Amino acid sequence: MRFFWTFFWAFLLTQMLNYVVSSMNGLSFHFMTGLVLSVVITVLLFVMTLIIPNDPVEDHH
């Protein structure tokens, strides 16, 4: 389920960003651009979670 919800929110936010930026630049809206970007963002998010360690931080006081 975490893959689905991550992709769902990445898809919605990327489509919204794609629409706003294309409107501000006077360009036409392309659905596929947002779809490809949302897939790339989802993959990057999961790669980042694999790279960043989840170990507790030691207290040096």
Secondary structure, DSSP 8 states (H G I E B T S, - for coil): -HHHHHHHHHHHHHHHHHHHHHHHTT----HHHHHHHHHHHHHHHHHHHHHS---------
